[in-house]
Amino acid sequence: APPDGAFYMLLDIGAYSDDSADFCRRALDEAGVALTTGLDFDARRGRAWVRLAYARPTAEVEDGIARLTRWLKHERLDGGDG
């Protein structure tokens, strides 16, 4: 069903980074996907978390997930160097 409102997912990025603010900036710059740093929701543990919002049409969400997946595979292979 198409989204009616906003849905959110918190993602553990600890395997990629311990700096969610930098991770979010790089995801936007390198993959074109906007994420929210976990620090906005948990000042103590938020450095290893990001929030993903599903508030766009299904095709756009699927495209964003595909771009994020490709970027994360590249990050894993490069060891997080971009």
All heavy atoms as a GROMACS GRO file, in nm:
protein
  635
    1ALA      N    1   0.084  -0.119   0.000
    1ALA     CA    2   0.000   0.000   0.000
    1ALA      C    3   0.088   0.124   0.000
    1ALA      O    4   0.194   0.125   0.063
    1ALA     CB    5  -0.090   0.000   0.122
    2PRO      N    6   0.048   0.227  -0.070
    2PRO     CA    7   0.128   0.351  -0.068
    2PRO      C    8   0.130   0.412   0.071
    2PRO      O    9   0.034   0.399   0.147
    2PRO     CB   10   0.056   0.442  -0.168
    2PRO     CG   11  -0.077   0.381  -0.191
    2PRO     CD   12  -0.070   0.237  -0.152
    3PRO      N   13   0.240   0.478   0.107
    3PRO     CA   14   0.247   0.538   0.240
    3PRO      C   15   0.144   0.649   0.255
    3PRO      O   16   0.120   0.726   0.163
    3PRO     CB   17   0.388   0.595   0.247
    3PRO     CG   18   0.444   0.590   0.110
    3PRO     CD   19   0.360   0.499   0.028
    4ASP      N   20   0.081   0.652   0.370
    4ASP     CA   21  -0.015   0.757   0.403
    4ASP      C   22   0.032   0.817   0.534
    4ASP      O   23  -0.008   0.774   0.641
    4ASP     CB   24  -0.156   0.697   0.415
    4ASP     CG   25  -0.261   0.804   0.438
    4ASP    OD1   26  -0.236   0.921   0.405
    4ASP    OD2   27  -0.369   0.770   0.490
    5GLY      N   28   0.122   0.913   0.524
    5GLY     CA   29   0.187   0.969   0.642
    5GLY      C   30   0.334   0.934   0.636
    5GLY      O   31   0.389   0.906   0.530
    6ALA      N   32   0.397   0.930   0.749
    6ALA     CA   33   0.541   0.902   0.752
    6ALA      C   34   0.565   0.778   0.839
    6ALA      O   35   0.501   0.759   0.941
    6ALA     CB   36   0.617   1.020   0.807
    7PHE      N   37   0.658   0.696   0.792
    7PHE     CA   38   0.702   0.580   0.867
    7PHE      C   39   0.852   0.593   0.884
    7PHE      O   40   0.922   0.644   0.796
    7PHE     CB   41   0.667   0.452   0.791
    7PHE     CG   42   0.520   0.436   0.769
    7PHE    CD1   43   0.461   0.481   0.652
    7PHE    CD2   44   0.441   0.378   0.866
    7PHE    CE1   45   0.325   0.468   0.632
    7PHE    CE2   46   0.304   0.364   0.847
    7PHE     CZ   47   0.246   0.410   0.729
    8TYR      N   48   0.903   0.547   0.997
    8TYR     CA   49   1.045   0.566   1.028
    8TYR      C   50   1.110   0.434   1.066
    8TYR      O   51   1.045   0.346   1.120
    8TYR     CB   52   1.062   0.664   1.144
    8TYR     CG   53   0.996   0.796   1.120
    8TYR    CD1   54   0.869   0.822   1.171
    8TYR    CD2   55   1.058   0.894   1.044
    8TYR    CE1   56   0.807   0.944   1.148
    8TYR    CE2   57   0.997   1.015   1.020
    8TYR     CZ   58   0.872   1.040   1.073
    8TYR     OH   59   0.811   1.160   1.049
    9MET      N   60   1.241   0.428   1.040
    9MET     CA   61   1.319   0.312   1.080
    9MET      C   62   1.451   0.363   1.136
    9MET      O   63   1.515   0.450   1.077
    9MET     CB   64   1.347   0.223   0.958
    9MET     CG   65   1.428   0.100   0.990
    9MET     SD   66   1.463   0.000   0.844
    9MET     CE   67   1.300  -0.049   0.795
   10LEU      N   68   1.490   0.314   1.253
   10LEU     CA   69   1.621   0.344   1.308
   10LEU      C   70   1.717   0.235   1.263
   10LEU      O   71   1.688   0.116   1.276
   10LEU     CB   72   1.616   0.351   1.460
   10LEU     CG   73   1.548   0.475   1.518
   10LEU    CD1   74   1.535   0.462   1.669
   10LEU    CD2   75   1.626   0.599   1.483
   11LEU      N   76   1.830   0.276   1.209
   11LEU     CA   77   1.928   0.182   1.156
   11LEU      C   78   2.058   0.192   1.232
   11LEU      O   79   2.110   0.301   1.254
   11LEU     CB   80   1.955   0.213   1.007
   11LEU     CG   81   1.834   0.219   0.916
   11LEU    CD1   82   1.874   0.271   0.779
   11LEU    CD2   83   1.770   0.082   0.905
   12ASP      N   84   2.110   0.078   1.272
   12ASP     CA   85   2.241   0.070   1.338
   12ASP      C   86   2.348   0.075   1.231
   12ASP      O   87   2.356  -0.013   1.146
   12ASP     CB   88   2.250  -0.060   1.417
   12ASP     CG   89   2.382  -0.078   1.490
   12ASP    OD1   90   2.476   0.000   1.468
   12ASP    OD2   91   2.389  -0.173   1.569
   13ILE      N   92   2.431   0.179   1.232
   13ILE     CA   93   2.537   0.196   1.132
   13ILE      C   94   2.674   0.164   1.189
   13ILE      O   95   2.776   0.195   1.129
   13ILE     CB   96   2.536   0.339   1.074
   13ILE    CG1   97   2.556   0.442   1.185
   13ILE    CG2   98   2.408   0.363   0.995
   13ILE    CD1   99   2.606   0.575   1.136
   14GLY      N  100   2.677   0.100   1.304
   14GLY     CA  101   2.802   0.072   1.372
   14GLY      C  102   2.904  -0.004   1.289
   14GLY      O  103   3.024   0.010   1.310
   15ALA      N  104   2.860  -0.084   1.193
   15ALA     CA  105   2.953  -0.157   1.108
   15ALA      C  106   3.020  -0.065   1.006
   15ALA      O  107   3.121  -0.103   0.946
   15ALA     CB  108   2.879  -0.269   1.034
   16TYR      N  109   2.966   0.055   0.988
   16TYR     CA  110   3.018   0.150   0.889
   16TYR      C  111   3.082   0.274   0.952
   16TYR      O  112   3.172   0.333   0.893
   16TYR     CB  113   2.906   0.196   0.796
   16TYR     CG  114   2.844   0.082   0.720
   16TYR    CD1  115   2.731   0.018   0.767
   16TYR    CD2  116   2.901   0.037   0.601
   16TYR    CE1  117   2.675  -0.087   0.698
   16TYR    CE2  118   2.845  -0.068   0.531
   16TYR     CZ  119   2.732  -0.130   0.580
   16TYR     OH  120   2.677  -0.235   0.511
   17SER      N  121   3.031   0.316   1.066
   17SER     CA  122   3.077   0.442   1.125
   17SER      C  123   3.034   0.452   1.271
   17SER      O  124   2.936   0.391   1.311
   17SER     CB  125   3.016   0.559   1.045
   17SER     OG  126   3.052   0.683   1.102
   18ASP      N  127   3.108   0.533   1.346
   18ASP     CA  128   3.066   0.567   1.483
   18ASP      C  129   3.035   0.716   1.491
   18ASP      O  130   3.034   0.774   1.599
   18ASP     CB  131   3.172   0.527   1.585
   18ASP     CG  132   3.302   0.602   1.568
   18ASP    OD1  133   3.316   0.679   1.470
   18ASP    OD2  134   3.391   0.586   1.653
   19ASP      N  135   3.011   0.778   1.376
   19ASP     CA  136   2.980   0.920   1.367
   19ASP      C  137   2.859   0.939   1.275
   19ASP      O  138   2.874   0.957   1.155
   19ASP     CB  139   3.101   0.997   1.314
   19ASP     CG  140   3.081   1.148   1.312
   19ASP    OD1  141   2.967   1.195   1.326
   19ASP    OD2  142   3.182   1.218   1.294
   20SER      N  143   2.739   0.932   1.332
   20SER     CA  144   2.619   0.936   1.250
   20SER      C  145   2.601   1.068   1.175
   20SER      O  146   2.545   1.069   1.066
   20SER     CB  147   2.494   0.905   1.334
   20SER     OG  148   2.476   1.000   1.436
   21ALA      N  149   2.651   1.177   1.230
   21ALA     CA  150   2.640   1.305   1.160
   21ALA      C  151   2.722   1.302   1.031
   21ALA      O  152   2.675   1.343   0.924
   21ALA     CB  153   2.684   1.420   1.251
   22ASP      N  154   2.845   1.252   1.039
   22ASP     CA  155   2.929   1.240   0.921
   22ASP      C  156   2.870   1.139   0.823
   22ASP      O  157   2.868   1.162   0.702
   22ASP     CB  158   3.071   1.198   0.961
   22ASP     CG  159   3.162   1.182   0.841
   22ASP    OD1  160   3.189   1.283   0.773
   22ASP    OD2  161   3.205   1.068   0.814
   23PHE      N  162   2.820   1.028   0.874
   23PHE     CA  163   2.758   0.926   0.790
   23PHE      C  164   2.640   0.986   0.712
   23PHE      O  165   2.627   0.961   0.591
   23PHE     CB  166   2.711   0.810   0.877
   23PHE     CG  167   2.655   0.694   0.801
   23PHE    CD1  168   2.737   0.590   0.760
   23PHE    CD2  169   2.519   0.686   0.772
   23PHE    CE1  170   2.685   0.481   0.691
   23PHE    CE2  171   2.467   0.579   0.704
   23PHE     CZ  172   2.550   0.476   0.662
   24CYS      N  173   2.556   1.064   0.778
   24CYS     CA  174   2.441   1.126   0.712
   24CYS      C  175   2.487   1.224   0.604
   24CYS      O  176   2.429   1.228   0.494
   24CYS     CB  177   2.352   1.197   0.813
   24CYS     SG  178   2.260   1.087   0.920
   25ARG      N  179   2.588   1.303   0.634
   25ARG     CA  180   2.640   1.398   0.535
   25ARG      C  181   2.693   1.325   0.414
   25ARG      O  182   2.664   1.360   0.300
   25ARG     CB  183   2.750   1.485   0.597
   25ARG     CG  184   2.808   1.589   0.498
   25ARG     CD  185   2.938   1.650   0.548
   25ARG     NE  186   3.040   1.554   0.585
   25ARG     CZ  187   3.115   1.484   0.497
   25ARG    NH1  188   3.096   1.497   0.368
   25ARG    NH2  189   3.207   1.400   0.541
   26ARG      N  190   2.768   1.218   0.437
   26ARG     CA  191   2.825   1.142   0.326
   26ARG      C  192   2.717   1.069   0.247
   26ARG      O  193   2.725   1.060   0.125
   26ARG     CB  194   2.931   1.045   0.379
   26ARG     CG  195   3.056   1.122   0.425
   26ARG     CD  196   3.167   1.036   0.484
   26ARG     NE  197   3.184   0.911   0.418
   26ARG     CZ  198   3.172   0.791   0.479
   26ARG    NH1  199   3.144   0.784   0.606
   26ARG    NH2  200   3.191   0.681   0.412
   27ALA      N  201   2.616   1.015   0.314
   27ALA     CA  202   2.505   0.948   0.244
   27ALA      C  203   2.436   1.046   0.150
   27ALA      O  204   2.401   1.012   0.037
   27ALA     CB  205   2.406   0.889   0.343
   28LEU      N  206   2.417   1.170   0.196
   28LEU     CA  207   2.355   1.270   0.111
   28LEU      C  208   2.446   1.309  -0.005
   28LEU      O  209   2.404   1.311  -0.121
   28LEU     CB  210   2.318   1.394   0.194
   28LEU     CG  211   2.245   1.504   0.120
   28LEU    CD1  212   2.114   1.454   0.060
   28LEU    CD2  213   2.218   1.621   0.215
   29ASP      N  214   2.572   1.337   0.025
   29ASP     CA  215   2.667   1.379  -0.079
   29ASP      C  216   2.698   1.269  -0.180
   29ASP      O  217   2.708   1.296  -0.299
   29ASP     CB  218   2.800   1.424  -0.016
   29ASP     CG  219   2.789   1.553   0.062
   29ASP    OD1  220   2.687   1.624   0.050
   29ASP    OD2  221   2.885   1.583   0.137
   30GLU      N  222   2.715   1.147  -0.132
   30GLU     CA  223   2.764   1.039  -0.218
   30GLU      C  224   2.656   0.949  -0.275
   30GLU      O  225   2.674   0.890  -0.381
   30GLU     CB  226   2.867   0.956  -0.140
   30GLU     CG  227   2.988   1.038  -0.096
   30GLU     CD  228   3.080   0.966  -0.001
   30GLU    OE1  229   3.076   0.840   0.006
   30GLU    OE2  230   3.158   1.034   0.069
   31ALA      N  231   2.543   0.936  -0.204
   31ALA     CA  232   2.435   0.848  -0.252
   31ALA      C  233   2.308   0.925  -0.285
   31ALA      O  234   2.216   0.869  -0.344
   31ALA     CB  235   2.404   0.741  -0.147
   32GLY      N  236   2.302   1.051  -0.245
   32GLY     CA  237   2.182   1.130  -0.271
   32GLY      C  238   2.064   1.089  -0.184
   32GLY      O  239   1.949   1.106  -0.222
   33VAL      N  240   2.093   1.034  -0.066
   33VAL     CA  241   1.989   0.989   0.027
   33VAL      C  242   2.001   1.069   0.156
   33VAL      O  243   2.107   1.073   0.218
   33VAL     CB  244   2.003   0.838   0.056
   33VAL    CG1  245   1.900   0.793   0.159
   33VAL    CG2  246   1.989   0.757  -0.072
   34ALA      N  247   1.892   1.133   0.194
   34ALA     CA  248   1.890   1.212   0.317
   34ALA      C  249   1.848   1.124   0.434
   34ALA      O  250   1.744   1.058   0.429
   34ALA     CB  251   1.794   1.330   0.303
   35LEU      N  252   1.931   1.122   0.536
   35LEU     CA  253   1.904   1.050   0.661
   35LEU      C  254   1.914   1.150   0.775
   35LEU      O  255   1.972   1.257   0.760
   35LEU     CB  256   2.008   0.940   0.682
   35LEU     CG  257   2.021   0.835   0.572
   35LEU    CD1  258   2.147   0.752   0.593
   35LEU    CD2  259   1.898   0.746   0.570
   36THR      N  260   1.863   1.113   0.890
   36THR     CA  261   1.873   1.198   1.009
   36THR      C  262   1.965   1.130   1.110
   36THR      O  263   1.950   1.010   1.136
   36THR     CB  264   1.734   1.218   1.072
   36THR    OG1  265   1.647   1.273   0.975
   36THR    CG2  266   1.741   1.311   1.191
   37THR      N  267   2.057   1.205   1.164
   37THR     CA  268   2.150   1.150   1.263
   37THR      C  269   2.074   1.101   1.386
   37THR      O  270   1.976   1.162   1.429
   37THR     CB  271   2.256   1.253   1.303
   37THR    OG1  272   2.337   1.197   1.406
   37THR    CG2  273   2.198   1.383   1.350
   38GLY      N  274   2.122   0.992   1.442
   38GLY     CA  275   2.062   0.938   1.563
   38GLY      C  276   2.079   1.029   1.683
   38GLY      O  277   2.007   1.017   1.783
   39LEU      N  278   2.174   1.123   1.675
   39LEU     CA  279   2.196   1.216   1.786
   39LEU      C  280   2.073   1.301   1.813
   39LEU      O  281   2.054   1.350   1.924
   39LEU     CB  282   2.316   1.306   1.756
   39LEU     CG  283   2.451   1.235   1.753
   39LEU    CD1  284   2.558   1.327   1.696
   39LEU    CD2  285   2.488   1.187   1.892
   40ASP      N  286   1.988   1.319   1.712
   40ASP     CA  287   1.865   1.396   1.730
   40ASP      C  288   1.765   1.324   1.821
   40ASP      O  289   1.672   1.386   1.872
   40ASP     CB  290   1.798   1.424   1.596
   40ASP     CG  291   1.880   1.516   1.507
   40ASP    OD1  292   1.966   1.589   1.561
   40ASP    OD2  293   1.858   1.515   1.385
   41PHE      N  294   1.785   1.193   1.841
   41PHE     CA  295   1.689   1.113   1.916
   41PHE      C  296   1.747   1.049   2.041
   41PHE      O  297   1.673   1.010   2.131
   41PHE     CB  298   1.631   1.004   1.824
   41PHE     CG  299   1.575   1.064   1.698
   41PHE    CD1  300   1.649   1.064   1.582
   41PHE    CD2  301   1.451   1.126   1.699
   41PHE    CE1  302   1.600   1.122   1.466
   41PHE    CE2  303   1.402   1.185   1.584
   41PHE     CZ  304   1.475   1.183   1.468
   42ASP      N  305   1.879   1.036   2.047
   42ASP     CA  306   1.945   0.975   2.163
   42ASP      C  307   2.086   1.031   2.172
   42ASP      O  308   2.176   0.986   2.100
   42ASP     CB  309   1.947   0.823   2.148
   42ASP     CG  310   1.999   0.752   2.273
   42ASP    OD1  311   2.080   0.810   2.348
   42ASP    OD2  312   1.959   0.635   2.294
   43ALA      N  313   2.106   1.127   2.259
   43ALA     CA  314   2.236   1.195   2.270
   43ALA      C  315   2.347   1.101   2.315
   43ALA      O  316   2.464   1.122   2.281
   43ALA     CB  317   2.226   1.312   2.367
   44ARG      N  318   2.314   0.996   2.387
   44ARG     CA  319   2.415   0.904   2.439
   44ARG      C  320   2.455   0.798   2.338
   44ARG      O  321   2.572   0.770   2.317
   44ARG     CB  322   2.364   0.838   2.567
   44ARG     CG  323   2.469   0.752   2.636
   44ARG     CD  324   2.425   0.705   2.775
   44ARG     NE  325   2.297   0.638   2.777
   44ARG     CZ  326   2.281   0.507   2.757
   44ARG    NH1  327   2.386   0.431   2.734
   44ARG    NH2  328   2.161   0.453   2.762
   45ARG      N  329   2.358   0.736   2.271
   45ARG     CA  330   2.388   0.625   2.179
   45ARG      C  331   2.367   0.660   2.032
   45ARG      O  332   2.391   0.577   1.945
   45ARG     CB  333   2.300   0.505   2.214
   45ARG     CG  334   2.330   0.450   2.352
   45ARG     CD  335   2.241   0.335   2.386
   45ARG     NE  336   2.101   0.382   2.386
   45ARG     CZ  337   1.995   0.304   2.386
   45ARG    NH1  338   2.009   0.175   2.385
   45ARG    NH2  339   1.875   0.355   2.386
   46GLY      N  340   2.326   0.781   2.003
   46GLY     CA  341   2.288   0.819   1.867
   46GLY      C  342   2.400   0.827   1.766
   46GLY      O  343   2.375   0.837   1.646
   47ARG      N  344   2.525   0.822   1.813
   47ARG     CA  345   2.638   0.827   1.719
   47ARG      C  346   2.643   0.704   1.628
   47ARG      O  347   2.704   0.708   1.522
   47ARG     CB  348   2.770   0.840   1.794
   47ARG     CG  349   2.786   0.974   1.863
   47ARG     CD  350   2.922   0.989   1.927
   47ARG     NE  351   3.031   0.984   1.829
   47ARG     CZ  352   3.073   1.086   1.755
   47ARG    NH1  353   3.012   1.202   1.766
   47ARG    NH2  354   3.173   1.072   1.671
   48ALA      N  355   2.580   0.595   1.669
   48ALA     CA  356   2.584   0.472   1.590
   48ALA      C  357   2.449   0.441   1.524
   48ALA      O  358   2.427   0.330   1.477
   48ALA     CB  359   2.626   0.355   1.677
   49TRP      N  360   2.360   0.540   1.518
   49TRP     CA  361   2.227   0.519   1.462
   49TRP      C  362   2.190   0.632   1.367
   49TRP      O  363   2.231   0.746   1.386
   49TRP     CB  364   2.122   0.512   1.572
   49TRP     CG  365   2.137   0.392   1.660
   49TRP    CD1  366   2.218   0.382   1.771
   49TRP    CD2  367   2.077   0.266   1.643
   49TRP    NE1  368   2.208   0.256   1.823
   49TRP    CE2  369   2.122   0.182   1.746
   49TRP    CE3  370   1.985   0.214   1.550
   49TRP    CZ2  371   2.082   0.050   1.760
   49TRP    CZ3  372   1.945   0.082   1.565
   49TRP    CH2  373   1.992   0.002   1.668
   50VAL      N  374   2.110   0.598   1.267
   50VAL     CA  375   2.048   0.699   1.179
   50VAL      C  376   1.900   0.666   1.167
   50VAL      O  377   1.858   0.553   1.190
   50VAL     CB  378   2.113   0.705   1.039
   50VAL    CG1  379   2.259   0.746   1.049
   50VAL    CG2  380   2.099   0.574   0.964
   51ARG      N  381   1.822   0.768   1.131
   51ARG     CA  382   1.679   0.746   1.110
   51ARG      C  383   1.648   0.763   0.962
   51ARG      O  384   1.690   0.860   0.898
   51ARG     CB  385   1.594   0.844   1.191
   51ARG     CG  386   1.445   0.810   1.180
   51ARG     CD  387   1.362   0.902   1.264
   51ARG     NE  388   1.338   1.024   1.189
   51ARG     CZ  389   1.241   1.109   1.217
   51ARG    NH1  390   1.162   1.089   1.321
   51ARG    NH2  391   1.225   1.218   1.145
   52LEU      N  392   1.575   0.669   0.910
   52LEU     CA  393   1.530   0.671   0.771
   52LEU      C  394   1.379   0.692   0.773
   52LEU      O  395   1.307   0.622   0.845
   52LEU     CB  396   1.564   0.536   0.706
   52LEU     CG  397   1.526   0.514   0.562
   52LEU    CD1  398   1.601   0.609   0.471
   52LEU    CD2  399   1.556   0.370   0.522
   53ALA      N  400   1.330   0.789   0.696
   53ALA     CA  401   1.187   0.818   0.689
   53ALA      C  402   1.132   0.769   0.555
   53ALA      O  403   1.193   0.790   0.451
   53ALA     CB  404   1.162   0.968   0.703
   54TYR      N  405   1.019   0.701   0.562
   54TYR     CA  406   0.948   0.657   0.442
   54TYR      C  407   0.828   0.748   0.423
   54TYR      O  408   0.717   0.716   0.461
   54TYR     CB  409   0.898   0.513   0.460
   54TYR     CG  410   1.008   0.411   0.472
   54TYR    CD1  411   1.064   0.380   0.595
   54TYR    CD2  412   1.054   0.347   0.358
   54TYR    CE1  413   1.164   0.285   0.604
   54TYR    CE2  414   1.155   0.252   0.368
   54TYR     CZ  415   1.208   0.222   0.491
   54TYR     OH  416   1.307   0.129   0.500
   55ALA      N  417   0.851   0.865   0.366
   55ALA     CA  418   0.743   0.964   0.353
   55ALA      C  419   0.727   1.010   0.208
   55ALA      O  420   0.676   1.117   0.182
   55ALA     CB  421   0.770   1.084   0.443
   56ARG      N  422   0.772   0.928   0.115
   56ARG     CA  423   0.766   0.960  -0.028
   56ARG      C  424   0.689   0.850  -0.099
   56ARG      O  425   0.666   0.743  -0.041
   56ARG     CB  426   0.908   0.972  -0.085
   56ARG     CG  427   0.998   1.073  -0.017
   56ARG     CD  428   0.952   1.215  -0.032
   56ARG     NE  429   0.937   1.248  -0.172
   56ARG     CZ  430   0.866   1.351  -0.217
   56ARG    NH1  431   0.805   1.429  -0.133
   56ARG    NH2  432   0.856   1.374  -0.345
   57PRO      N  433   0.653   0.871  -0.224
   57PRO     CA  434   0.587   0.764  -0.299
   57PRO      C  435   0.675   0.638  -0.305
   57PRO      O  436   0.798   0.646  -0.299
   57PRO     CB  437   0.569   0.825  -0.439
   57PRO     CG  438   0.565   0.973  -0.415
   57PRO     CD  439   0.660   0.996  -0.299
   58THR      N  440   0.612   0.525  -0.317
   58THR     CA  441   0.681   0.396  -0.312
   58THR      C  442   0.798   0.389  -0.409
   58THR      O  443   0.906   0.342  -0.372
   58THR     CB  444   0.582   0.281  -0.340
   58THR    OG1  445   0.478   0.287  -0.241
   58THR    CG2  446   0.650   0.146  -0.335
   59ALA      N  447   0.782   0.435  -0.532
   59ALA     CA  448   0.891   0.428  -0.630
   59ALA      C  449   1.012   0.509  -0.584
   59ALA      O  450   1.126   0.466  -0.604
   59ALA     CB  451   0.843   0.478  -0.766
   60GLU      N  452   0.990   0.623  -0.521
   60GLU     CA  453   1.101   0.705  -0.471
   60GLU      C  454   1.170   0.638  -0.352
   60GLU      O  455   1.292   0.644  -0.340
   60GLU     CB  456   1.052   0.844  -0.434
   60GLU     CG  457   1.011   0.926  -0.554
   60GLU     CD  458   0.964   1.064  -0.516
   60GLU    OE1  459   1.007   1.118  -0.412
   60GLU    OE2  460   0.882   1.120  -0.592
   61VAL      N  461   1.093   0.576  -0.265
   61VAL     CA  462   1.151   0.504  -0.152
   61VAL      C  463   1.236   0.387  -0.203
   61VAL      O  464   1.350   0.367  -0.158
   61VAL     CB  465   1.041   0.454  -0.055
   61VAL    CG1  466   1.100   0.361   0.051
   61VAL    CG2  467   0.971   0.572   0.012
   62GLU      N  468   1.183   0.313  -0.300
   62GLU     CA  469   1.259   0.201  -0.357
   62GLU      C  470   1.388   0.249  -0.422
   62GLU      O  471   1.493   0.186  -0.406
   62GLU     CB  472   1.172   0.125  -0.458
   62GLU     CG  473   1.061   0.046  -0.392
   62GLU     CD  474   0.962  -0.013  -0.491
   62GLU    OE1  475   0.963   0.027  -0.611
   62GLU    OE2  476   0.884  -0.100  -0.448
   63ASP      N  477   1.382   0.360  -0.494
   63ASP     CA  478   1.502   0.416  -0.557
   63ASP      C  479   1.604   0.458  -0.451
   63ASP      O  480   1.723   0.430  -0.463
   63ASP     CB  481   1.466   0.534  -0.646
   63ASP     CG  482   1.588   0.598  -0.710
   63ASP    OD1  483   1.660   0.527  -0.783
   63ASP    OD2  484   1.611   0.718  -0.684
   64GLY      N  485   1.558   0.524  -0.346
   64GLY     CA  486   1.648   0.566  -0.239
   64GLY      C  487   1.713   0.448  -0.169
   64GLY      O  488   1.833   0.450  -0.139
   65ILE      N  489   1.636   0.342  -0.145
   65ILE     CA  490   1.691   0.222  -0.082
   65ILE      C  491   1.795   0.158  -0.173
   65ILE      O  492   1.902   0.115  -0.126
   65ILE     CB  493   1.578   0.121  -0.049
   65ILE    CG1  494   1.484   0.177   0.055
   65ILE    CG2  495   1.636  -0.014  -0.005
   65ILE    CD1  496   1.543   0.196   0.192
   66ALA      N  497   1.768   0.154  -0.303
   66ALA     CA  498   1.865   0.097  -0.398
   66ALA      C  499   1.995   0.178  -0.399
   66ALA      O  500   2.105   0.121  -0.397
   66ALA     CB  501   1.805   0.091  -0.538
   67ARG      N  502   1.984   0.312  -0.398
   67ARG     CA  503   2.104   0.396  -0.398
   67ARG      C  504   2.181   0.380  -0.267
   67ARG      O  505   2.304   0.370  -0.267
   67ARG     CB  506   2.068   0.542  -0.422
   67ARG     CG  507   2.032   0.567  -0.568
   67ARG     CD  508   2.009   0.712  -0.600
   67ARG     NE  509   1.873   0.747  -0.556
   67ARG     CZ  510   1.843   0.850  -0.477
   67ARG    NH1  511   1.937   0.930  -0.433
   67ARG    NH2  512   1.718   0.873  -0.443
   68LEU      N  513   2.110   0.375  -0.156
   68LEU     CA  514   2.174   0.356  -0.026
   68LEU      C  515   2.243   0.219  -0.019
   68LEU      O  516   2.356   0.208   0.029
   68LEU     CB  517   2.072   0.371   0.085
   68LEU     CG  518   2.124   0.374   0.228
   68LEU    CD1  519   2.220   0.490   0.249
   68LEU    CD2  520   2.009   0.383   0.326
   69THR      N  521   2.178   0.116  -0.071
   69THR     CA  522   2.236  -0.019  -0.072
   69THR      C  523   2.365  -0.023  -0.153
   69THR      O  524   2.466  -0.078  -0.108
   69THR     CB  525   2.134  -0.120  -0.127
   69THR    OG1  526   2.018  -0.120  -0.042
   69THR    CG2  527   2.192  -0.260  -0.135
   70ARG      N  528   2.364   0.036  -0.273
   70ARG     CA  529   2.486   0.039  -0.356
   70ARG      C  530   2.598   0.112  -0.284
   70ARG      O  531   2.712   0.068  -0.283
   70ARG     CB  532   2.457   0.106  -0.491
   70ARG     CG  533   2.384   0.017  -0.588
   70ARG     CD  534   2.381   0.077  -0.728
   70ARG     NE  535   2.319   0.208  -0.734
   70ARG     CZ  536   2.189   0.230  -0.752
   70ARG    NH1  537   2.106   0.129  -0.766
   70ARG    NH2  538   2.142   0.353  -0.757
   71TRP      N  539   2.565   0.226  -0.222
   71TRP     CA  540   2.665   0.305  -0.151
   71TRP      C  541   2.722   0.227  -0.033
   71TRP      O  542   2.844   0.224  -0.012
   71TRP     CB  543   2.604   0.437  -0.106
   71TRP     CG  544   2.699   0.525  -0.032
   71TRP    CD1  545   2.809   0.588  -0.082
   71TRP    CD2  546   2.693   0.560   0.107
   71TRP    NE1  547   2.871   0.661   0.017
   71TRP    CE2  548   2.802   0.645   0.134
   71TRP    CE3  549   2.606   0.527   0.210
   71TRP    CZ2  550   2.826   0.698   0.260
   71TRP    CZ3  551   2.630   0.581   0.336
   71TRP    CH2  552   2.739   0.665   0.358
   72LEU      N  553   2.635   0.161   0.044
   72LEU     CA  554   2.682   0.084   0.160
   72LEU      C  555   2.770  -0.033   0.117
   72LEU      O  556   2.868  -0.064   0.185
   72LEU     CB  557   2.564   0.036   0.243
   72LEU     CG  558   2.491   0.145   0.321
   72LEU    CD1  559   2.366   0.087   0.387
   72LEU    CD2  560   2.582   0.211   0.422
   73LYS      N  561   2.738  -0.098   0.006
   73LYS     CA  562   2.825  -0.206  -0.044
   73LYS      C  563   2.962  -0.150  -0.079
   73LYS      O  564   3.064  -0.211  -0.049
   73LYS     CB  565   2.761  -0.273  -0.165
   73LYS     CG  566   2.648  -0.364  -0.129
   73LYS     CD  567   2.589  -0.428  -0.252
   73LYS     CE  568   2.472  -0.516  -0.214
   73LYS     NZ  569   2.407  -0.574  -0.332
   74HIS      N  570   2.965  -0.034  -0.141
   74HIS     CA  571   3.092   0.031  -0.174
   74HIS      C  572   3.167   0.069  -0.046
   74HIS      O  573   3.288   0.049  -0.036
   74HIS     CB  574   3.065   0.156  -0.259
   74HIS     CG  575   3.186   0.234  -0.292
   74HIS    ND1  576   3.279   0.193  -0.384
   74HIS    CD2  577   3.231   0.352  -0.243
   74HIS    CE1  578   3.376   0.283  -0.391
   74HIS    NE2  579   3.350   0.380  -0.306
   75GLU      N  580   3.096   0.121   0.053
   75GLU     CA  581   3.158   0.158   0.181
   75GLU      C  582   3.220   0.035   0.249
   75GLU      O  583   3.328   0.043   0.303
   75GLU     CB  584   3.054   0.219   0.275
   75GLU     CG  585   3.017   0.360   0.241
   75GLU     CD  586   3.134   0.454   0.256
   75GLU    OE1  587   3.180   0.475   0.369
   75GLU    OE2  588   3.179   0.506   0.154
   76ARG      N  589   3.150  -0.075   0.244
   76ARG     CA  590   3.199  -0.198   0.309
   76ARG      C  591   3.327  -0.244   0.238
   76ARG      O  592   3.424  -0.282   0.303
   76ARG     CB  593   3.091  -0.306   0.301
   76ARG     CG  594   3.129  -0.440   0.357
   76ARG     CD  595   3.138  -0.443   0.506
   76ARG     NE  596   3.008  -0.431   0.562
   76ARG     CZ  597   2.976  -0.462   0.685
   76ARG    NH1  598   3.067  -0.509   0.765
   76ARG    NH2  599   2.856  -0.444   0.731
   77LEU      N  600   3.328  -0.239   0.106
   77LEU     CA  601   3.445  -0.282   0.032
   77LEU      C  602   3.564  -0.188   0.049
   77LEU      O  603   3.678  -0.230   0.054
   77LEU     CB  604   3.412  -0.294  -0.118
   77LEU     CG  605   3.311  -0.404  -0.154
   77LEU    CD1  606   3.274  -0.395  -0.301
   77LEU    CD2  607   3.366  -0.541  -0.121
   78ASP      N  608   3.535  -0.057   0.060
   78ASP     CA  609   3.641   0.042   0.076
   78ASP      C  610   3.685   0.059   0.221
   78ASP      O  611   3.777   0.135   0.249
   78ASP     CB  612   3.594   0.180   0.027
   78ASP     CG  613   3.612   0.196  -0.122
   78ASP    OD1  614   3.666   0.104  -0.186
   78ASP    OD2  615   3.574   0.301  -0.173
   79GLY      N  616   3.615  -0.002   0.312
   79GLY     CA  617   3.649   0.013   0.453
   79GLY      C  618   3.603   0.146   0.508
   79GLY      O  619   3.655   0.195   0.607
   80GLY      N  620   3.503   0.209   0.443
   80GLY     CA  621   3.446   0.333   0.494
   80GLY      C  622   3.520   0.458   0.452
   80GLY      O  623   3.497   0.564   0.506
   81ASP      N  624   3.606   0.449   0.352
   81ASP     CA  625   3.681   0.567   0.310
   81ASP      C  626   3.610   0.651   0.206
   81ASP      O  627   3.662   0.748   0.158
   81ASP     CB  628   3.817   0.524   0.252
   81ASP     CG  629   3.907   0.467   0.359
   81ASP    OD1  630   3.896   0.508   0.475
   81ASP    OD2  631   3.990   0.382   0.322
   82GLY      N  632   3.487   0.614   0.168
   82GLY     CA  633   3.410   0.695   0.075
   82GLY      C  634   3.409   0.649  -0.060
   82GLY      O  635   3.453   0.609  -0.146
   0.00000   0.00000   0.00000
